[in-house]
């Protein structure tokens, strides 16, 4: 059989076997799926359209001053809900959670979206396979919704050949999420809609940064920010050497958790918090600042007071030199009962393998709700939204770490200045702050401290409202808090929409 000439034209089958010709990666495309649904709210039928899938983000490429086109950099998963027949000037809310490394599942299926998880609550958890139901209190009744999963969370990924780490940091993350917001707004003709951001935890830091970034980069001015479990200044919650501020700012939360677990007798929570706040803001900060200059009597009084507020023993408070780090507190508080309490929500309790550990191995409030939310999302997105993807949906990914804060080198991370700048430039920007008394990750008193220092004129102070709930970080897992929070968010959107 004669050999084939190397220059002879090849058929399709030959091309498939040709190993010398480099294959080009398949160009990614949007894979959005649209479905239609209905929800009954107070006997009124709400028809809406859901869109789920990944949108391709691109970057402009220049080589030696020459434009080389737009190169795919990431595929970002989002889920949007728009009310059928709604006008293009209807409010729209872009929502995301925090972490960094968290998907948007918590806000999506906990409080804002048209479906919600039935997970139970502290002391009343439900068993697998959990539940999913219509959310009659959904914010969709007042605003269209877009839930965004940052790169490496949910189904969002960097594209082939791109570095995920480019998105795993303060600036890269802001630019990625901002691009999703810009694309969705433009493609859906919503530039004339009142626009809101809803962020939780690190998502509040992201939201504050985005408010300024969207204004300066795209000229997109927002109507409002919904900051749920707010942390705009990491210095207020990070226990670092030489920074005594968090020890005081966490004290009222410690007192609230101690109260929940019966360590303040029958005193009303409001009385306990008032005492803790007063002491934390004045005498405690003074005592911490005095250090070795405290007299024996002054130190003994400070130890006694902190122990009485936190429910810890005077011996323990004395041994840690009045400085109670938060995870150590959650591990120590109920040690005599063989329990640890939750960081995200101090109402939850759990067991440790070793009753003598200094810091718990896992947060019982996180482990209690992860299963219900993961099951609900993975079921819902395929069976009801019609979106199929064999990638694992990353509820809370560790792949984003280390998270880059290079922009804040040699100083603590804070976006309070960015928020203030956005508010000064846009005096119509309203801010809603939601805090849980039992939130041991982003304590409410720290949020109060940061907003009190916000550099805005006095006339803009009324643009900020604060709401409190007797629950934790995800306050909506507590049914009375969920119902009240839904009302509060709806009222905020209606008022800030200027309609």
RODO-2510 file (C-alpha; in nm, 4 decimals, decimal comma):
residues 499
     n   res          X          Y          Z
     1     x     0,0000     0,0000     0,0000
     2     x     0,1588     0,3299    -0,1039
     3     x     0,2342     0,5859     0,1659
     4     x     0,0191     0,8991     0,1748
     5     x     0,1885     1,2154     0,0560
     6     x     0,2491     1,4393     0,3541
     7     x     0,1190     1,7374     0,1544
     8     x    -0,1926     1,5618     0,0323
     9     x    -0,5197     1,7327     0,1468
    10     x    -0,6679     1,5571     0,4457
    11     x    -1,0262     1,4477     0,5030
    12     x    -1,2274     1,5152     0,8157
    13     x    -1,1191     1,1897     0,9772
    14     x    -0,7556     1,2718     0,9118
    15     x    -0,7980     1,6133     1,0782
    16     x    -0,9349     1,4505     1,3888
    17     x    -0,6249     1,2301     1,4100
    18     x    -0,3797     1,5087     1,3312
    19     x    -0,1803     1,5570     1,6484
    20     x     0,0579     1,8125     1,4993
    21     x    -0,2065     2,0832     1,4547
    22     x    -0,2713     2,2524     1,7904
    23     x    -0,6389     2,2548     1,8789
    24     x    -0,7954     2,5834     1,9809
    25     x    -0,9942     2,5900     2,3011
    26     x    -1,3663     2,6141     2,2499
    27     x    -1,4802     2,9734     2,2829
    28     x    -1,7091     2,9971     2,5882
    29     x    -2,0601     3,1297     2,5357
    30     x    -2,3413     3,2341     2,7678
    31     x    -2,5489     2,9309     2,8695
    32     x    -2,8568     3,1033     3,0093
    33     x    -3,1846     2,9171     3,0639
    34     x    -3,5173     3,0983     3,0968
    35     x    -3,8249     2,9598     3,2741
    36     x    -4,1564     3,1089     3,3798
    37     x    -4,3210     3,0770     3,7193
    38     x    -4,6014     3,2082     3,9382
    39     x    -4,6261     3,2860     4,3076
    40     x    -4,9291     3,3787     4,5150
    41     x    -4,8788     3,6657     4,7583
    42     x    -5,1764     3,7729     4,9674
    43     x    -5,4184     3,6227     4,7170
    44     x    -5,2481     3,8077     4,4323
    45     x    -5,0778     3,6054     4,1622
    46     x    -4,7263     3,7213     4,0784
    47     x    -4,6019     3,5946     3,7412
    48     x    -4,2278     3,6126     3,6917
    49     x    -3,9462     3,4974     3,4664
    50     x    -3,6331     3,3304     3,5999
    51     x    -3,3028     3,3254     3,4132
    52     x    -3,0180     3,1069     3,5372
    53     x    -2,6780     3,0393     3,3869
    54     x    -2,3308     3,1686     3,3238
    55     x    -2,2448     3,4897     3,1444
    56     x    -1,9029     3,5227     2,9800
    57     x    -1,6975     3,8211     3,0960
    58     x    -1,4290     3,9526     2,8624
    59     x    -1,1266     4,1753     2,8962
    60     x    -0,9800     4,4137     2,6421
    61     x    -0,6402     4,2919     2,5275
    62     x    -0,3693     4,5290     2,4032
    63     x    -0,0270     4,4264     2,2758
    64     x     0,2374     4,6920     2,2147
    65     x    -0,0334     4,9552     2,2019
    66     x    -0,2437     4,7584     1,9538
    67     x    -0,5956     4,6437     2,0379
    68     x    -0,6154     4,2635     2,0056
    69     x    -0,9820     4,2156     2,0851
    70     x    -1,1837     4,0952     2,3803
    71     x    -1,0572     3,7805     2,5501
    72     x    -1,2815     3,5689     2,7751
    73     x    -1,1704     3,5850     3,1367
    74     x    -1,4507     3,4330     3,3447
    75     x    -1,7890     3,2633     3,3315
    76     x    -2,0040     3,3989     3,6134
    77     x    -2,3208     3,2272     3,7283
    78     x    -2,6235     3,4354     3,8188
    79     x    -2,9930     3,3861     3,8758
    80     x    -3,2315     3,6673     3,7933
    81     x    -3,6027     3,7126     3,8544
    82     x    -3,8096     3,9710     3,6695
    83     x    -4,1815     4,0264     3,7136
    84     x    -4,3757     3,9689     3,3919
    85     x    -4,5256     4,2851     3,2507
    86     x    -4,3144     4,5028     3,4768
    87     x    -4,1879     4,8333     3,3430
    88     x    -3,8222     4,8951     3,2642
    89     x    -3,8094     5,1472     3,5475
    90     x    -3,9044     4,8889     3,8092
    91     x    -3,6466     4,8627     4,0927
    92     x    -3,3792     4,5954     4,0561
    93     x    -3,1631     4,4552     4,3350
    94     x    -2,8252     4,2880     4,2779
    95     x    -2,7447     4,0534     4,5662
    96     x    -2,4427     3,8547     4,6818
    97     x    -2,3026     3,7043     4,9979
    98     x    -1,9547     3,7289     5,1407
    99     x    -1,6856     3,4991     5,2707
   100     x    -1,4824     3,5792     5,0721
   101     x    -1,5662     3,2543     4,8980
   102     x    -1,9390     3,2352     4,9557
   103     x    -2,1989     3,1845     4,6869
   104     x    -2,5207     3,3861     4,6933
   105     x    -2,7296     3,0894     4,8118
   106     x    -2,7936     3,2354     5,1591
   107     x    -2,9643     3,5592     5,0548
   108     x    -3,1121     3,3898     4,7488
   109     x    -3,2883     3,1089     4,9328
   110     x    -3,2958     3,2452     5,2839
   111     x    -3,4800     3,5747     5,2586
   112     x    -3,4889     3,7552     4,9231
   113     x    -3,5803     3,5051     4,6508
   114     x    -3,9193     3,3567     4,5523
   115     x    -3,8256     3,0220     4,7073
   116     x    -3,6878     2,9666     5,0547
   117     x    -3,5243     2,6862     5,2485
   118     x    -3,6945     2,5096     5,5366
   119     x    -3,3956     2,4432     5,7599
   120     x    -3,5411     2,4821     6,1056
   121     x    -3,3724     2,6969     6,3681
   122     x    -3,1531     2,6710     6,6752
   123     x    -3,2785     2,3799     6,8841
   124     x    -3,5417     2,2936     6,6202
   125     x    -3,3433     2,1754     6,3177
   126     x    -3,5171     1,9597     6,0585
   127     x    -3,3650     1,6300     5,9363
   128     x    -3,2490     1,5565     5,5794
   129     x    -3,3613     1,5873     5,3040
   130     x    -3,4963     1,9200     5,4377
   131     x    -3,7512     2,1324     5,2514
   132     x    -3,8178     2,4072     4,9995
   133     x    -4,1252     2,6275     4,9785
   134     x    -4,2622     2,9432     4,8183
   135     x    -4,1489     3,2629     4,9831
   136     x    -4,4580     3,4767     5,0219
   137     x    -4,2408     3,7549     5,1704
   138     x    -3,9977     3,7683     4,8768
   139     x    -3,8528     4,1046     4,7823
   140     x    -3,9509     4,0192     4,4237
   141     x    -4,2909     4,1717     4,5021
   142     x    -4,1155     4,5104     4,5145
   143     x    -3,7970     4,4712     4,3111
   144     x    -3,6570     4,2499     4,0372
   145     x    -3,3679     4,0404     4,1692
   146     x    -3,0267     3,9317     4,0383
   147     x    -2,8165     3,6942     4,2503
   148     x    -2,4463     3,6875     4,1605
   149     x    -2,1889     3,4196     4,2462
   150     x    -1,8332     3,5617     4,2354
   151     x    -1,5623     3,3658     4,0544
   152     x    -1,4833     3,0251     4,2132
   153     x    -1,8154     3,0224     4,4007
   154     x    -2,1366     2,8583     4,2829
   155     x    -2,0850     2,7580     3,9192
   156     x    -1,8643     3,0592     3,8440
   157     x    -1,5148     2,9852     3,7147
   158     x    -1,2251     3,1510     3,5377
   159     x    -1,2085     3,0551     3,1693
   160     x    -0,9494     2,8171     3,0257
   161     x    -0,6014     2,9668     3,0444
   162     x    -0,7014     3,2418     3,2860
   163     x    -0,5918     3,2742     3,6476
   164     x    -0,8717     3,2444     3,9063
   165     x    -0,6504     3,4424     4,1418
   166     x    -0,7040     3,7529     3,9303
   167     x    -1,0568     3,7586     4,0741
   168     x    -0,9617     3,6560     4,4283
   169     x    -0,8937     3,9915     4,5836
   170     x    -1,0511     4,3241     4,6685
   171     x    -1,0068     4,5036     4,3357
   172     x    -1,0367     4,2027     4,1051
   173     x    -1,3555     4,0968     4,2793
   174     x    -1,5078     4,4459     4,2567
   175     x    -1,4306     4,4715     3,8866
   176     x    -1,5786     4,1282     3,8132
   177     x    -1,9035     4,1814     4,0010
   178     x    -1,9369     4,5348     3,8653
   179     x    -1,9048     4,4004     3,5103
   180     x    -2,1862     4,1506     3,5711
   181     x    -2,4049     4,4339     3,7019
   182     x    -2,3225     4,6567     3,4030
   183     x    -2,3862     4,3796     3,1496
   184     x    -2,7163     4,2745     3,3029
   185     x    -2,8358     4,6346     3,3301
   186     x    -2,7432     4,7123     2,9697
   187     x    -2,8722     4,3922     2,8120
   188     x    -3,2029     4,4208     2,9940
   189     x    -3,2545     4,7911     2,9299
   190     x    -3,2546     4,8823     3,2989
   191     x    -3,0362     5,1910     3,3218
   192     x    -3,3446     5,3939     3,4153
   193     x    -3,4477     5,1562     3,6934
   194     x    -3,3869     5,2353     4,0615
   195     x    -3,0885     5,0163     4,1461
   196     x    -2,9942     4,8525     4,4761
   197     x    -2,7155     4,6323     4,6071
   198     x    -2,7784     4,3767     4,8827
   199     x    -2,4699     4,2278     5,0434
   200     x    -2,4132     4,0102     5,3454
   201     x    -2,0967     3,9941     5,5595
   202     x    -1,7958     4,0479     5,3277
   203     x    -2,0662     4,1227     5,0739
   204     x    -2,1311     4,4469     5,2651
   205     x    -1,7691     4,5474     5,2184
   206     x    -1,8062     4,4558     4,8490
   207     x    -2,1309     4,6536     4,8213
   208     x    -1,9803     4,9674     4,9735
   209     x    -1,6809     4,9445     4,7407
   210     x    -1,9090     4,8822     4,4437
   211     x    -2,1199     5,1891     4,5187
   212     x    -1,8141     5,4070     4,4635
   213     x    -1,6708     5,1934     4,1797
   214     x    -1,9934     5,1857     3,9765
   215     x    -2,0224     5,5634     4,0062
   216     x    -1,6667     5,6462     3,9038
   217     x    -1,6184     5,3734     3,6413
   218     x    -1,9575     5,3594     3,4685
   219     x    -2,1486     5,6604     3,5961
   220     x    -2,3998     5,4212     3,7530
   221     x    -2,5530     5,5874     4,0576
   222     x    -2,7458     5,3672     4,2997
   223     x    -3,0576     5,4304     4,5016
   224     x    -2,9675     5,2154     4,7972
   225     x    -2,7465     4,9625     4,9721
   226     x    -2,8796     4,6836     5,1932
   227     x    -2,5934     4,5875     5,4242
   228     x    -2,6786     4,2689     5,6117
   229     x    -2,4406     4,1766     5,8953
   230     x    -2,2189     4,4676     5,8063
   231     x    -1,8400     4,4883     5,8208
   232     x    -1,6884     4,7851     5,6394
   233     x    -1,3747     4,8130     5,8538
   234     x    -1,1851     4,4924     5,9290
   235     x    -0,9968     4,6687     6,2061
   236     x    -1,3189     4,6692     6,4086
   237     x    -1,3437     4,2876     6,4167
   238     x    -0,9889     4,1525     6,3718
   239     x    -0,8110     4,0500     6,6913
   240     x    -0,4584     4,1590     6,6044
   241     x    -0,1727     4,2475     6,8423
   242     x    -0,1990     4,6037     6,9647
   243     x    -0,5596     4,6471     6,8531
   244     x    -0,7826     4,6497     7,1607
   245     x    -1,0894     4,7861     6,9834
   246     x    -1,2497     4,4485     6,8927
   247     x    -1,2410     4,3298     7,2553
   248     x    -1,4735     4,6152     7,3459
   249     x    -1,6884     4,6027     7,0321
   250     x    -1,7611     4,2297     7,0749
   251     x    -1,8563     4,2660     7,4419
   252     x    -2,2293     4,3419     7,3902
   253     x    -2,2573     4,0424     7,1551
   254     x    -2,0940     3,8185     7,4152
   255     x    -2,3479     3,9479     7,6665
   256     x    -2,6373     3,8786     7,4269
   257     x    -2,5215     3,5208     7,3692
   258     x    -2,4745     3,4652     7,7416
   259     x    -2,8261     3,5989     7,7950
   260     x    -2,9717     3,3614     7,5348
   261     x    -2,8192     3,0653     7,7159
   262     x    -2,9656     3,1659     8,0508
   263     x    -2,6582     3,3198     8,2131
   264     x    -2,8311     3,6502     8,2931
   265     x    -3,1291     3,5035     8,4707
   266     x    -3,4615     3,6621     8,3839
   267     x    -3,3225     4,0048     8,2934
   268     x    -3,4621     4,1486     7,9688
   269     x    -3,2166     4,1386     7,6785
   270     x    -3,2491     4,5137     7,6311
   271     x    -3,1252     4,5777     7,9860
   272     x    -2,8276     4,3456     7,9425
   273     x    -2,7299     4,5093     7,6135
   274     x    -2,7626     4,8599     7,7534
   275     x    -2,5285     4,7744     8,0399
   276     x    -2,2776     4,6029     7,8100
   277     x    -2,2769     4,8868     7,5580
   278     x    -2,2271     5,1496     7,8264
   279     x    -1,9365     4,9615     7,9813
   280     x    -1,7765     4,8728     7,6451
   281     x    -1,7858     5,2323     7,5231
   282     x    -1,6395     5,3882     7,8336
   283     x    -1,4795     5,2065     8,1280
   284     x    -1,3732     4,8933     7,9397
   285     x    -1,1807     5,0811     7,6715
   286     x    -1,0194     5,2862     7,9474
   287     x    -0,9207     4,9742     8,1407
   288     x    -0,7726     4,8060     7,8324
   289     x    -0,5769     5,1188     7,7493
   290     x    -0,4370     5,1503     8,1010
   291     x    -0,2788     4,8047     8,0861
   292     x    -0,0246     4,7565     8,3637
   293     x    -0,1099     5,1005     8,5024
   294     x    -0,4347     4,9648     8,6475
   295     x    -0,4324     4,9367     9,0248
   296     x    -0,5167     4,5989     9,1771
   297     x    -0,8586     4,7282     9,2716
   298     x    -0,9275     4,8689     8,9239
   299     x    -0,8198     4,5470     8,7556
   300     x    -1,0259     4,3318     8,9911
   301     x    -1,3331     4,5465     8,9233
   302     x    -1,2795     4,5216     8,5475
   303     x    -1,2417     4,1427     8,5689
   304     x    -1,5577     4,1137     8,7766
   305     x    -1,7578     4,3336     8,5395
   306     x    -1,6460     4,1565     8,2215
   307     x    -1,7141     3,8167     8,3778
   308     x    -2,0636     3,9187     8,4856
   309     x    -2,1487     4,0475     8,1383
   310     x    -2,0030     3,7589     7,9392
   311     x    -2,1023     3,4696     8,1643
   312     x    -1,7404     3,3563     8,1914
   313     x    -1,5605     3,2933     8,5181
   314     x    -1,3516     3,5653     8,6769
   315     x    -1,0585     3,3230     8,6708
   316     x    -1,0836     3,2860     8,2929
   317     x    -1,1217     3,6614     8,2307
   318     x    -0,8223     3,7287     8,4538
   319     x    -0,6078     3,4664     8,2794
   320     x    -0,6751     3,6135     7,9334
   321     x    -0,5927     3,9602     8,0634
   322     x    -0,9464     4,0928     8,0016
   323     x    -0,9037     4,0255     7,6288
   324     x    -1,1550     3,7643     7,5144
   325     x    -1,0944     3,6544     7,1566
   326     x    -1,4217     3,5574     6,9892
   327     x    -1,3646     3,1893     6,8985
   328     x    -1,2169     3,1312     7,2432
   329     x    -1,5363     3,2773     7,3902
   330     x    -1,7625     3,0509     7,1831
   331     x    -1,5569     2,7525     7,2921
   332     x    -1,5419     2,8466     7,6593
   333     x    -1,8900     2,9820     7,7400
   334     x    -2,0751     2,6496     7,7821
   335     x    -1,7756     2,4248     7,8444
   336     x    -1,9261     2,3104     8,1723
   337     x    -2,2246     2,1766     7,9752
   338     x    -2,0019     1,9997     7,7227
   339     x    -2,1083     2,2414     7,4472
   340     x    -1,9700     2,5123     7,2215
   341     x    -2,1786     2,7959     7,0763
   342     x    -2,1934     2,9246     6,7207
   343     x    -1,9859     3,2038     6,5743
   344     x    -2,2267     3,3029     6,2987
   345     x    -2,5160     3,2607     6,5395
   346     x    -2,4525     3,2231     6,9100
   347     x    -2,7963     3,0688     6,9663
   348     x    -2,6738     2,7415     6,8121
   349     x    -2,4775     2,4863     7,0120
   350     x    -2,2702     2,1805     6,9238
   351     x    -2,0300     1,9211     7,0613
   352     x    -1,6528     1,9008     7,0412
   353     x    -1,4490     1,5817     7,0304
   354     x    -1,2205     1,7175     7,3023
   355     x    -1,3780     1,9149     7,5846
   356     x    -1,0458     2,0781     7,6638
   357     x    -0,9776     2,2511     7,3333
   358     x    -0,9124     2,6235     7,3290
   359     x    -1,0825     2,6843     6,9913
   360     x    -1,3628     2,4750     6,8416
   361     x    -1,2927     2,2775     6,5244
   362     x    -1,6084     2,3928     6,3479
   363     x    -1,8853     2,6460     6,3910
   364     x    -2,2062     2,4631     6,4918
   365     x    -2,4246     2,7381     6,3425
   366     x    -2,2518     2,6987     6,0055
   367     x    -2,2723     2,3194     5,9994
   368     x    -2,6397     2,3326     6,0996
   369     x    -2,7515     2,5262     5,7931
   370     x    -2,5055     2,4206     5,5215
   371     x    -2,6838     2,0917     5,4466
   372     x    -3,0327     2,2385     5,3997
   373     x    -2,9109     2,5209     5,1758
   374     x    -2,6867     2,2968     4,9634
   375     x    -2,9659     2,0422     4,9107
   376     x    -3,2211     2,3092     4,8252
   377     x    -3,0023     2,4908     4,5748
   378     x    -2,8801     2,1806     4,3929
   379     x    -3,2358     2,0518     4,3630
   380     x    -3,3934     2,3831     4,2709
   381     x    -3,1513     2,4985     4,0041
   382     x    -3,1913     2,1786     3,7989
   383     x    -3,5508     2,0768     3,8536
   384     x    -3,7226     2,4161     3,8644
   385     x    -3,4852     2,6560     3,6890
   386     x    -3,3835     2,4004     3,4256
   387     x    -3,0116     2,4751     3,4467
   388     x    -2,7805     2,1710     3,4338
   389     x    -2,4094     2,1822     3,5053
   390     x    -2,1958     1,8936     3,6275
   391     x    -1,9574     2,1210     3,8131
   392     x    -2,0059     2,1148     4,1884
   393     x    -2,1982     2,4172     4,3091
   394     x    -1,9503     2,5728     4,5515
   395     x    -2,1595     2,6863     4,8474
   396     x    -1,8564     2,8144     5,0368
   397     x    -1,5228     2,7723     4,8603
   398     x    -1,1778     2,7786     5,0158
   399     x    -1,0203     2,8068     4,6699
   400     x    -1,0374     3,1848     4,6836
   401     x    -0,7743     3,1960     4,9558
   402     x    -0,5394     3,3609     5,0075
   403     x    -0,7606     3,6595     4,9295
   404     x    -0,5587     3,9601     4,8173
   405     x    -0,5787     4,2872     5,0063
   406     x    -0,2711     4,4348     4,8394
   407     x    -0,4493     4,7691     4,8076
   408     x    -0,4428     4,8005     5,1865
   409     x    -0,0781     4,7156     5,2488
   410     x     0,0452     4,8407     5,5863
   411     x    -0,3055     4,9420     5,6974
   412     x    -0,6211     4,7628     5,7936
   413     x    -0,8868     4,6925     5,5352
   414     x    -1,1633     4,9522     5,5328
   415     x    -1,4112     5,0739     5,2707
   416     x    -1,5840     5,3209     5,5011
   417     x    -1,4119     5,5983     5,3085
   418     x    -1,5412     5,4583     4,9782
   419     x    -1,8978     5,4527     5,1085
   420     x    -1,8656     5,8070     5,2417
   421     x    -1,7289     5,9212     4,9052
   422     x    -2,0200     5,7582     4,7235
   423     x    -2,2727     5,9210     4,9567
   424     x    -2,1168     6,2656     4,9263
   425     x    -2,1230     6,2399     4,5461
   426     x    -2,4743     6,0927     4,5425
   427     x    -2,6732     6,2507     4,8271
   428     x    -2,9758     6,0383     4,7304
   429     x    -2,7969     5,7121     4,8162
   430     x    -2,9775     5,5444     5,1069
   431     x    -2,8205     5,2794     5,3315
   432     x    -3,0010     5,0063     5,5255
   433     x    -2,7983     4,8234     5,7922
   434     x    -2,9287     4,4950     5,9379
   435     x    -2,7664     4,3539     6,2515
   436     x    -2,8280     4,0435     6,4597
   437     x    -2,7689     4,0673     6,8332
   438     x    -2,6328     3,7106     6,8386
   439     x    -2,4047     3,7539     6,5375
   440     x    -2,0582     3,6625     6,6626
   441     x    -1,8841     3,7198     6,3281
   442     x    -1,9783     4,0818     6,2532
   443     x    -2,1020     4,2212     6,5863
   444     x    -2,3670     4,4913     6,5779
   445     x    -2,1771     4,7253     6,8105
   446     x    -1,8789     4,7245     6,5717
   447     x    -2,1081     4,8238     6,2857
   448     x    -2,2447     5,1079     6,4970
   449     x    -1,8911     5,2262     6,5680
   450     x    -1,7932     5,2310     6,1998
   451     x    -2,1053     5,4173     6,0853
   452     x    -2,0676     5,6707     6,3647
   453     x    -1,7251     5,7588     6,2238
   454     x    -1,8420     5,7810     5,8606
   455     x    -1,7148     6,1050     5,7072
   456     x    -2,0388     6,2455     5,5714
   457     x    -2,2122     6,5769     5,6434
   458     x    -2,4768     6,5846     5,9140
   459     x    -2,7586     6,6243     5,6611
   460     x    -2,6743     6,2815     5,5100
   461     x    -2,7036     6,1001     5,8434
   462     x    -3,0752     6,0516     5,7853
   463     x    -2,9890     5,8468     5,4750
   464     x    -2,8785     5,5632     5,7042
   465     x    -3,1233     5,3363     5,8849
   466     x    -3,0350     5,0497     6,1199
   467     x    -3,2530     4,7515     6,2089
   468     x    -3,1827     4,4926     6,4785
   469     x    -3,2938     4,1301     6,5129
   470     x    -3,2785     3,8754     6,7938
   471     x    -3,0863     3,6284     6,5818
   472     x    -2,7426     3,5928     6,4265
   473     x    -2,5438     3,6528     6,1093
   474     x    -2,8107     3,4958     5,8861
   475     x    -3,0880     3,6417     6,0988
   476     x    -3,3499     3,5075     5,8562
   477     x    -3,3070     3,1480     5,9805
   478     x    -3,5035     3,2730     6,2827
   479     x    -3,8638     3,2858     6,1589
   480     x    -3,9819     3,5997     6,3460
   481     x    -3,6663     3,7811     6,2311
   482     x    -3,7142     3,6642     5,8701
   483     x    -4,0672     3,7980     5,8556
   484     x    -3,9734     4,1317     6,0124
   485     x    -3,6600     4,1657     5,7996
   486     x    -3,8599     4,1030     5,4819
   487     x    -4,0952     4,3865     5,5789
   488     x    -3,8025     4,6153     5,6601
   489     x    -3,6268     4,5500     5,3285
   490     x    -3,9470     4,6000     5,1303
   491     x    -4,0130     4,9305     5,3060
   492     x    -3,6559     5,0433     5,2413
   493     x    -3,6708     4,9666     4,8683
   494     x    -4,0056     5,1400     4,8270
   495     x    -3,8874     5,4512     5,0105
   496     x    -3,5461     5,4702     4,8400
   497     x    -3,6856     5,4146     4,4895
   498     x    -3,8231     5,7702     4,4878
   499     x    -4,1434     5,6420     4,3309
***
